[in-house]
Amino acid sequence: MQTRRVFLKALLGLGAIALPWSLVPTRFGETLKTELGLPPVKLLRSARINNKKTLSEESLSRTAMDDIVALTGSEMQGRKAGSVGEIRASEYLSTQLRMLGLKPMGDHGTGYTQVFTIPPVLESRVNGRLTFKAGETYQLRTPSVNLLGALMGEKTEEIILLSAHYDHLGIFEGQVYNGANDNASGVGCVLEVMRRILREGTTPKRTIVLAFWSAEEMGFVGSQAFVGAATFPLNQVKAVLNADTVGNGIIGEFALWSYGDNIAFKAIRQASTEAGASAQLTPQATHNSDNISFSSAGIPAVTLMTREWLYKSHTVEDDITLVKPEQIKLAAEILYRAVRILAF
């Protein structure tokens, strides 16, 4: 009987390891499509579209609001890192990168994805906001992915990184935390900037890499994983422009998180002025975003957000109704102008 118990425990342990890793997308769980079901949003898969010109036009015509709606759909289940919802969100985003013709910059042999693992976490509410805290460290870690794609410039060895985290909080006590502002809004703006650059058809001097981090809500785990094991030489990154919760608040009022008066910070400040908006350096208190992972490595980095980013943050009320299209348009304009300053 004891031997049988040991055998069953071992079998269950192997299953616990194999199952999450079977979900890691190379093609993001193609074998699980029947079980998971396809999201109702149109993913623009290349296998379904034969006309290259039509494909390009359809992809380039999408907007940031289209992306926000897609990423906050019920099938995304709040996009918690390590969940089925994250897989669906990463599939959506990798499709967008592919349809834009960006060069895969993920792990060797995995296209746009960089795989890393996340620790177990426990949910708790702090001042009404759902947050994660570290769980038992001896428990199994779960796979998660960052996504990276590049528009190659004349100087391939110099990179401007335009980033946003795509994960959120998932489902807690039966309620879905959709994270429209935090941070589907930042993801949509980053994609909109790249679509605009591609429509213009001008080759940048520096390479522009789009990066979508996961597990930011668990303590910047995805961006830290990238900095710790970058998929291209980290010293090539000249500046990081990060977008996080950019869709709410008074139109034109933004805040910046940055360590030092670096070139990324200066570019965003200049871009904000040119766009007729205000973007002021703001005390961070105990808060932060993925810019910290790069600043800690000595890379100039800044995060753009709205001044009222904390309003309804980490609550079920952070849904599509919180996001203002005018604010999204202005945030994308600021990021676009900053990219132009740094990469062209």
C-alpha positions in Angstrom: 0.0 0.0 0.0 2.8 2.4 0.9 4.5 1.7 -2.5 1.2 2.4 -4.3 0.9 5.7 -2.5 4.4 6.7 -3.4 3.7 5.7 -7.1 0.5 7.8 -7.2 2.2 10.8 -5.6 5.0 10.6 -8.2 2.5 10.3 -11.0 0.6 13.3 -9.8 3.8 15.3 -9.4 4.8 14.5 -13.0 1.4 15.5 -14.2 1.6 18.8 -12.3 4.9 19.5 -14.1 3.9 18.3 -17.5 0.5 20.0 -17.7 1.5 23.7 -17.2 4.5 23.2 -19.5 2.2 21.7 -22.2 0.4 25.0 -22.1 3.5 27.1 -22.9 3.0 28.5 -26.4 5.4 27.8 -29.2 2.2 28.1 -31.1 0.5 28.6 -27.7 -1.2 25.3 -27.1 -2.3 24.2 -30.5 -3.0 20.8 -29.1 -5.4 22.3 -26.6 -7.5 24.2 -29.1 -10.4 21.7 -28.9 -10.5 21.8 -25.2 -10.0 25.6 -24.7 -12.1 26.8 -27.7 -11.1 29.7 -29.9 -11.8 33.2 -28.6 -14.6 35.0 -30.4 -12.2 37.8 -31.3 -10.7 37.6 -34.8 -7.1 36.6 -34.4 -6.1 37.2 -38.1 -4.2 34.0 -38.4 -2.0 33.8 -41.4 -3.2 30.3 -42.3 -6.6 31.7 -43.0 -5.6 34.6 -45.2 -3.9 34.0 -48.5 -3.7 37.5 -49.8 -0.7 39.2 -48.3 -1.8 42.7 -49.2 -5.3 42.1 -47.6 -3.7 40.6 -44.5 -1.4 43.6 -44.1 -4.2 46.1 -44.6 -6.5 44.3 -42.1 -3.8 44.2 -39.5 -2.7 47.8 -39.9 -6.2 49.1 -39.8 -6.7 47.8 -36.2 -6.7 50.4 -33.4 -5.7 50.5 -29.8 -9.3 50.3 -28.7 -9.7 47.1 -30.8 -6.9 45.6 -28.9 -8.3 46.7 -25.5 -11.7 45.2 -26.3 -10.0 41.9 -27.4 -7.8 41.6 -24.3 -10.7 42.3 -21.9 -13.1 39.8 -23.5 -14.6 37.2 -21.1 -12.5 34.4 -22.8 -9.3 36.1 -21.6 -10.4 35.5 -18.0 -8.5 38.4 -16.6 -5.1 37.4 -18.1 -3.5 36.1 -14.9 0.1 35.0 -15.5 0.3 31.2 -15.8 -3.4 30.8 -16.6 -5.4 29.8 -19.7 -6.4 33.4 -20.0 -2.8 34.4 -20.3 -2.3 31.8 -23.1 -5.2 33.2 -25.0 -3.9 36.8 -24.6 -0.4 35.8 -25.7 -1.8 34.1 -28.7 -3.7 37.2 -29.7 -0.6 39.4 -29.2 1.8 37.0 -31.1 -0.7 37.0 -33.9 -0.6 40.8 -34.0 3.2 40.8 -34.1 3.3 38.2 -36.8 0.7 40.0 -38.9 2.7 43.3 -38.6 5.7 41.4 -40.1 7.9 42.0 -37.1 11.1 40.0 -36.6 10.7 37.4 -33.8 13.0 38.3 -30.9 12.1 35.6 -28.4 14.0 32.5 -27.3 15.8 30.6 -30.0 13.4 28.4 -31.8 10.2 29.8 -30.2 9.5 32.8 -32.3 8.2 35.8 -30.4 8.1 34.1 -27.0 10.5 34.1 -24.1 9.6 31.5 -21.5 10.2 31.9 -17.8 8.6 30.6 -14.7 6.6 32.3 -12.0 6.4 31.5 -8.3 3.1 30.6 -6.5 1.2 33.6 -5.3 -1.6 34.3 -2.8 -4.4 36.9 -3.4 -5.2 39.4 -0.8 -7.0 42.8 -0.7 -5.1 45.9 0.5 -7.1 49.0 0.9 -9.8 47.5 -1.4 -7.3 46.6 -4.1 -6.7 43.0 -5.1 -2.9 42.2 -4.9 -0.6 39.3 -5.1 1.9 38.2 -2.4 4.5 35.4 -2.6 3.2 32.0 -1.7 5.2 29.0 -0.5 8.5 28.9 -2.3 8.8 25.1 -2.2 5.7 24.7 -4.5 6.0 24.1 -8.2 6.6 27.1 -10.4 4.4 27.8 -13.4 5.5 28.7 -16.9 4.7 32.1 -18.4 5.9 34.0 -21.4 7.1 37.5 -22.6 6.5 38.4 -26.2 9.1 40.3 -28.3 9.1 41.4 -32.0 11.3 44.0 -33.8 11.1 46.5 -36.7 14.7 46.4 -37.8 16.5 49.7 -38.2 19.6 50.8 -40.0 21.6 50.3 -36.8 20.6 46.8 -35.8 22.9 46.9 -32.8 21.0 49.9 -31.2 17.5 49.2 -29.8 14.7 51.4 -28.5 12.4 49.1 -26.4 8.7 50.0 -26.4 6.9 47.9 -23.8 3.8 47.2 -21.7 2.7 44.3 -19.5 -0.2 42.3 -20.7 -1.1 40.3 -17.6 -3.6 41.2 -15.0 -5.2 39.5 -11.9 -7.4 36.8 -13.4 -10.5 35.5 -11.5 -10.9 35.9 -7.7 -13.9 34.9 -5.6 -15.9 34.2 -8.8 -15.3 37.7 -10.3 -13.2 38.5 -13.4 -10.6 41.3 -13.1 -10.4 42.4 -16.7 -7.7 45.0 -16.4 -8.8 47.3 -19.2 -6.8 50.2 -18.0 -4.2 48.1 -16.2 -2.9 47.2 -18.7 -4.7 46.4 -21.9 -4.6 50.2 -22.4 -0.8 50.3 -22.5 -0.6 47.2 -24.8 -3.1 48.8 -27.2 -1.1 52.0 -27.4 2.2 50.2 -28.0 0.6 48.3 -30.9 -0.9 51.5 -32.3 2.4 53.2 -32.4 4.0 50.4 -34.4 1.1 50.3 -36.8 1.4 54.0 -37.4 5.2 53.7 -38.1 4.6 50.8 -40.5 1.9 52.7 -42.3 4.4 55.6 -42.8 6.9 53.1 -44.4 10.0 54.8 -43.1 12.9 52.7 -41.8 14.1 53.9 -38.4 17.7 54.5 -37.7 17.6 52.4 -34.6 15.8 49.1 -34.3 12.4 49.3 -32.4 11.5 46.3 -30.3 8.0 45.8 -29.0 7.9 43.9 -25.7 4.9 42.6 -23.9 5.8 41.5 -20.3 3.8 39.0 -18.3 3.7 38.6 -14.5 4.2 42.3 -13.8 1.4 42.0 -11.2 3.5 39.4 -9.4 6.4 41.8 -8.9 7.8 42.6 -12.4 8.7 38.9 -12.8 8.6 38.9 -16.6 10.7 42.0 -17.2 13.2 40.9 -14.6 13.4 37.5 -16.3 14.2 39.3 -19.5 16.9 41.4 -18.0 18.4 38.4 -16.3 18.4 36.3 -19.5 17.9 38.7 -22.4 17.1 37.2 -25.8 19.5 39.7 -27.4 22.5 41.7 -26.0 21.1 43.9 -23.2 23.8 46.6 -23.9 22.1 47.2 -27.3 19.0 48.7 -25.5 19.5 52.5 -25.5 16.2 53.4 -23.9 13.0 51.8 -22.6 9.6 53.5 -23.0 7.0 51.6 -20.9 3.2 52.2 -20.9 1.1 51.3 -17.9 -2.5 52.3 -17.2 -2.8 55.1 -19.7 -6.5 55.2 -20.5 -8.4 57.0 -17.7 -8.4 60.3 -15.9 -8.5 63.9 -17.1 -7.7 64.1 -20.8 -4.1 65.2 -21.3 -2.9 64.7 -17.7 -0.2 62.1 -17.4 2.4 61.0 -14.9 5.9 59.6 -15.2 8.0 57.1 -13.2 11.7 57.3 -13.8 15.0 57.1 -12.0 17.1 60.0 -13.0 16.9 62.6 -15.8 17.7 60.0 -18.5 17.1 60.1 -22.3 13.9 58.0 -22.1 12.5 60.4 -19.6 13.5 63.5 -21.6 12.0 62.0 -24.8 8.6 61.4 -23.1 8.6 64.9 -21.6 9.4 66.5 -25.0 6.8 64.3 -26.7 4.2 65.3 -24.2 4.8 69.0 -24.7 4.7 68.6 -28.5 1.4 66.7 -28.1 -0.2 69.4 -26.0 -0.3 67.2 -22.9 1.2 67.3 -19.4 3.5 64.6 -18.1 5.1 65.2 -14.7 7.5 63.1 -12.7 5.5 61.7 -9.9 6.5 60.2 -6.5 6.1 56.4 -6.6 5.6 55.7 -2.9 5.5 51.9 -2.8 4.3 51.5 -6.4 6.3 50.7 -9.5 6.2 49.3 -13.0 8.5 47.4 -15.4 10.8 50.4 -15.9 12.4 49.4 -12.6 13.8 46.2 -14.0 15.8 48.2 -16.6 16.7 51.1 -14.4 18.2 48.6 -11.9 20.4 47.3 -14.8 21.6 50.9 -15.7 19.4 51.2 -18.8 17.5 54.5 -19.3 13.8 53.8 -18.7 10.5 55.6 -18.1 6.9 54.6 -17.5 4.0 56.7 -18.8 0.7 56.5 -17.0 -2.2 58.8 -16.3 -2.2 61.0 -13.2 -5.3 59.1 -11.9 -3.9 55.6 -12.7 -4.8 54.4 -9.2 -8.5 55.1 -9.6 -10.4 51.8 -9.6 -7.0 50.0 -10.1 -7.1 46.3 -9.2 -10.8 46.2 -8.9 -13.5 44.6 -11.0 -14.5 48.1 -12.1 -11.4 48.4 -14.2 -13.3 47.4 -17.3 -13.8 48.9 -20.8 -16.1 51.6 -19.5 -13.1 53.1 -17.5 -11.0 53.6 -20.7 -11.4 56.9 -22.5 -10.7 56.7 -26.3 -9.4 60.3 -26.3 -6.9 59.6 -23.6 -5.8 56.4 -25.4 -5.3 58.4 -28.6 -3.2 61.0 -26.8 -1.1 58.4 -24.9 -0.3 56.7 -28.2 0.6 60.1 -29.7 3.1 60.8 -26.9 4.7 57.4 -27.3 4.8 57.7 -31.0 6.6 61.1 -30.8 9.0 59.8 -28.2 9.9 56.9 -30.4 10.4 59.3 -33.3 12.8 61.3 -31.1 14.8 58.3 -30.1 14.7 56.0 -33.1 14.6 58.2 -36.2 
